[in-house]
Amino acid sequence: MTFESGLVNPSSFVLNGAVAFSHELPPTITLGGGLSGAVGSPRLVQCEQTYHVHFNWTVSGALVPLMRPDLRWKVEVYFERWGASEYGLPAAINPQTVGFVPVSGHTYSAIITIPGNTIPEGVYDMVAILRMYDAAGNPLPVAGFEEMNKVQFYEGR
């Protein structure tokens, strides 16, 4: 995940191992090699399948224990549809928030679950976003994103 922190000293707040990956439920077998993505990140998904996007990250450094415990992380997923228009996930799905833990080395995880029949048929560029906010909902200068390649949702019935 590409990440930037505009906090005081870069070594006092370090985001480690930030990754985002996706999978479908139930997993399917892809025939005719070459069209499927890496294991754990399918590029062909039936519209009626549930789809998960997982986020995992760790924060460490001397600044971490000094930060307010009412900070929040927000994870989001965006889909840009090729040949048509933007597609926004329903508010009940996207974004998700995760409470900040002021302990250096704490590992965070979050999952955005997209129920089957939520995303219309089409090819999409997918981007996963991680951002930190204060208790009032104002963004802090801590942000990251992961381009998750193209994904095709198709009718499998």
Legacy VTK file of the C-alpha trace (Angstrom):
# vtk DataFile Version 3.0
C-alpha trace
ASCII
DATASET POLYDATA
POINTS 157 float
0.000 0.000 0.000
1.320 3.450 -0.868
1.334 5.450 2.354
2.242 8.929 3.547
2.275 10.520 6.966
2.559 14.281 7.393
3.069 13.921 11.140
6.047 15.543 12.898
8.910 13.080 12.358
8.538 10.225 9.843
10.291 7.746 12.155
8.006 8.582 15.098
4.913 7.242 13.302
5.566 4.351 10.923
2.889 2.363 9.131
4.159 -1.161 8.437
2.803 -4.002 6.378
-0.217 -2.126 5.055
-1.932 -4.412 2.570
-5.326 -4.777 0.989
-6.499 -7.951 -0.740
-9.811 -9.360 -1.878
-11.596 -12.658 -2.368
-14.981 -13.978 -3.378
-17.305 -16.269 -1.431
-17.559 -19.089 -2.148
-14.271 -19.310 -4.093
-14.621 -20.425 -7.682
-12.319 -22.354 -9.974
-11.035 -20.273 -12.870
-10.648 -22.211 -16.108
-8.371 -21.363 -19.020
-5.343 -19.933 -17.161
-4.095 -16.411 -17.660
-7.319 -14.582 -16.851
-7.342 -14.966 -13.089
-5.425 -12.706 -10.722
-3.083 -13.786 -7.966
-4.376 -16.239 -5.383
-6.522 -14.278 -2.911
-7.265 -11.485 -5.384
-9.694 -12.727 -8.025
-10.131 -10.666 -11.157
-13.308 -12.435 -12.330
-16.240 -12.448 -9.900
-19.839 -13.518 -10.426
-22.206 -10.658 -9.570
-24.211 -12.885 -7.228
-21.174 -13.795 -5.087
-20.269 -12.040 -1.851
-16.965 -10.195 -2.188
-14.568 -9.263 0.653
-11.830 -6.642 0.713
-9.419 -7.150 3.637
-7.183 -4.469 5.125
-4.233 -5.225 7.439
-1.712 -2.745 8.868
0.542 -2.072 11.857
1.575 1.284 13.300
4.693 1.795 15.400
6.892 4.588 16.689
7.425 6.885 19.664
4.492 9.150 18.713
1.896 6.352 18.735
1.392 6.063 22.551
1.114 9.861 22.804
-1.777 10.119 20.343
-5.414 10.429 21.404
-7.322 7.136 21.677
-10.443 8.699 20.088
-8.787 8.852 16.634
-10.305 6.642 13.942
-9.090 4.839 10.858
-11.393 4.773 7.850
-11.113 2.121 5.157
-12.937 2.494 1.854
-13.127 0.800 -1.527
-13.872 2.611 -4.781
-14.839 1.109 -8.118
-14.513 2.961 -11.412
-16.455 1.252 -14.165
-14.860 1.044 -17.584
-16.971 2.287 -20.465
-19.784 3.630 -18.317
-19.515 5.678 -15.139
-18.388 5.718 -11.514
-20.007 3.200 -9.196
-20.446 3.988 -5.515
-20.996 1.258 -2.942
-24.018 1.777 -0.672
-23.316 3.743 2.532
-24.153 0.690 4.651
-21.107 -1.079 3.165
-18.544 1.676 2.580
-16.684 3.124 4.479
-15.833 1.141 7.602
-14.157 2.701 10.663
-11.615 1.164 13.042
-10.714 2.660 16.417
-7.123 3.834 16.960
-5.125 1.936 19.610
-2.316 4.080 21.088
0.103 1.148 21.390
3.204 0.978 19.203
3.180 -2.222 17.139
-0.589 -2.766 17.325
-1.908 -4.687 14.304
-5.196 -3.563 12.751
-7.510 -5.374 10.395
-10.807 -4.550 8.745
-13.043 -6.184 6.157
-15.457 -4.540 3.770
-18.081 -7.123 2.809
-19.907 -6.525 -0.446
-23.005 -8.751 -0.620
-23.835 -10.602 -3.814
-25.877 -8.678 -6.400
-24.524 -5.326 -5.165
-22.106 -4.483 -7.991
-23.558 -4.447 -11.521
-21.964 -6.414 -14.343
-18.898 -4.707 -15.816
-15.145 -4.227 -15.605
-13.923 -1.980 -12.779
-10.684 -0.438 -11.564
-10.643 -1.013 -7.811
-8.820 1.134 -5.229
-8.609 0.482 -1.473
-8.082 3.536 0.770
-6.878 3.845 4.377
-7.118 7.215 6.163
-6.888 8.524 9.745
-9.458 10.952 11.218
-9.829 12.852 14.490
-12.833 12.426 16.798
-14.712 15.221 14.987
-14.333 13.457 11.631
-11.611 15.747 10.278
-8.934 14.027 8.165
-5.397 13.909 9.555
-2.270 13.924 7.351
-2.056 10.119 7.384
-3.293 8.336 4.262
-2.642 5.317 2.074
-4.101 3.575 -0.942
-3.723 0.366 -2.930
-4.622 0.028 -6.599
-6.113 -3.428 -6.774
-6.146 -3.834 -10.545
-9.145 -4.465 -12.727
-11.966 -6.774 -11.660
-14.760 -8.042 -13.902
-18.134 -8.705 -12.304
-20.261 -10.909 -14.548
-23.652 -12.633 -14.454
-23.040 -16.305 -13.707
-26.558 -17.667 -13.891
LINES 1 158
157 0 1 2 3 4 5 6 7 8 9 10 11 12 13 14 15 16 17 18 19 20 21 22 23 24 25 26 27 28 29 30 31 32 33 34 35 36 37 38 39 40 41 42 43 44 45 46 47 48 49 50 51 52 53 54 55 56 57 58 59 60 61 62 63 64 65 66 67 68 69 70 71 72 73 74 75 76 77 78 79 80 81 82 83 84 85 86 87 88 89 90 91 92 93 94 95 96 97 98 99 100 101 102 103 104 105 106 107 108 109 110 111 112 113 114 115 116 117 118 119 120 121 122 123 124 125 126 127 128 129 130 131 132 133 134 135 136 137 138 139 140 141 142 143 144 145 146 147 148 149 150 151 152 153 154 155 156
